[in-house]
């Protein structure tokens, strides 16, 4: 499996620290920097290190006739690395 996520995390951390220092004179130190939505796969059948949340918002009519908005979020686990295109393999059992 590629190490693109690790490399890009380090590159982005350095870049963001530099940008923040330019904009915030009170900057002391970077406490953390990482991608959000990194899954921990309990089933053990996937090597995909990221989860891309896909959100839909729709209106529905309730039984009492009122219209309400509902939100649904599902996790999309890419089959390929979004940086280099390498296919994520399933873990061998």
N, C-alpha and C positions, 0 to 999 in steps of 0.2 A: 504494500500500500504506500502511496506517495506521502510526502511530509509537507505538502503545500499549505495545509491549515496552520501548522506550526510555524513555517517560514513567514507566511503572510501575517500571522499574529504578531511576531516580533517586528516585522517591517512597519506594520500599522501602529504598534505601540511607540516606536521611535518617532514616526511621523506625527502622530497625535500629540506626543509630549512636546515636540518642537513647536507645533501650531499653538498649543495651549500656552506655552511660555511667552509667545509673541503677544497673545491677547490678554493674559492675566499676570500682572506683575506680582501678585501674591502667591504664585505657584510654588509649592514646596517639593512635592514628589508625586510620582505616579504610584498609586496604591494597587490598582489592578487594571488589566486590559485584556479582554478576551471576547470571543464571539459568544453571543447569547444563543440559546436553543441548541446546545450540544447534548445529544441524547446519551443515556446509559441504557444499553439494550439488554434487558434481562433474558430474553429468549436466546441470545447468543448467536443468532443466525445472520447477523449483518455487521459489516465493518464500516458502515457509513457514519462519519464523525459529525455530521451536521443535520439539523432538522429545520426546514424552511416552513414556518407557519403560513398557511393560506386561509384567509378570513373571508367569509361571506356574511353579509348583513341583508336580511330580507324582512318584509312586512307580512304579517299574518293576521287573520281575523280570529279573535277569540270567540268562545262560545257565547259570551255576553254581547257580541257584536263590535266591541272595541278593536281598533287596529293597534298592534304592538310590533316593535322591531325585535327581531331575534338575531343573535349572532352565533355563528358556527365557525370553529377553527379546527382545521385538521393539519397534521404534520406531514409534510412531503419530504421523503428521504430520497435524495438524488441517487441514481445508479452510477453516476460518473462525477469525478472531482470537478467542481466548477472553475478551477484554476488551470489545471493541466489536461483535463479530459480523460484521465486514467479511470478505468472501470473499477468500482468498488466490488470486491469479491465477497461471497458469503463465507463465513468462518467454516473451516473444516471441522466435522464432528468426530 
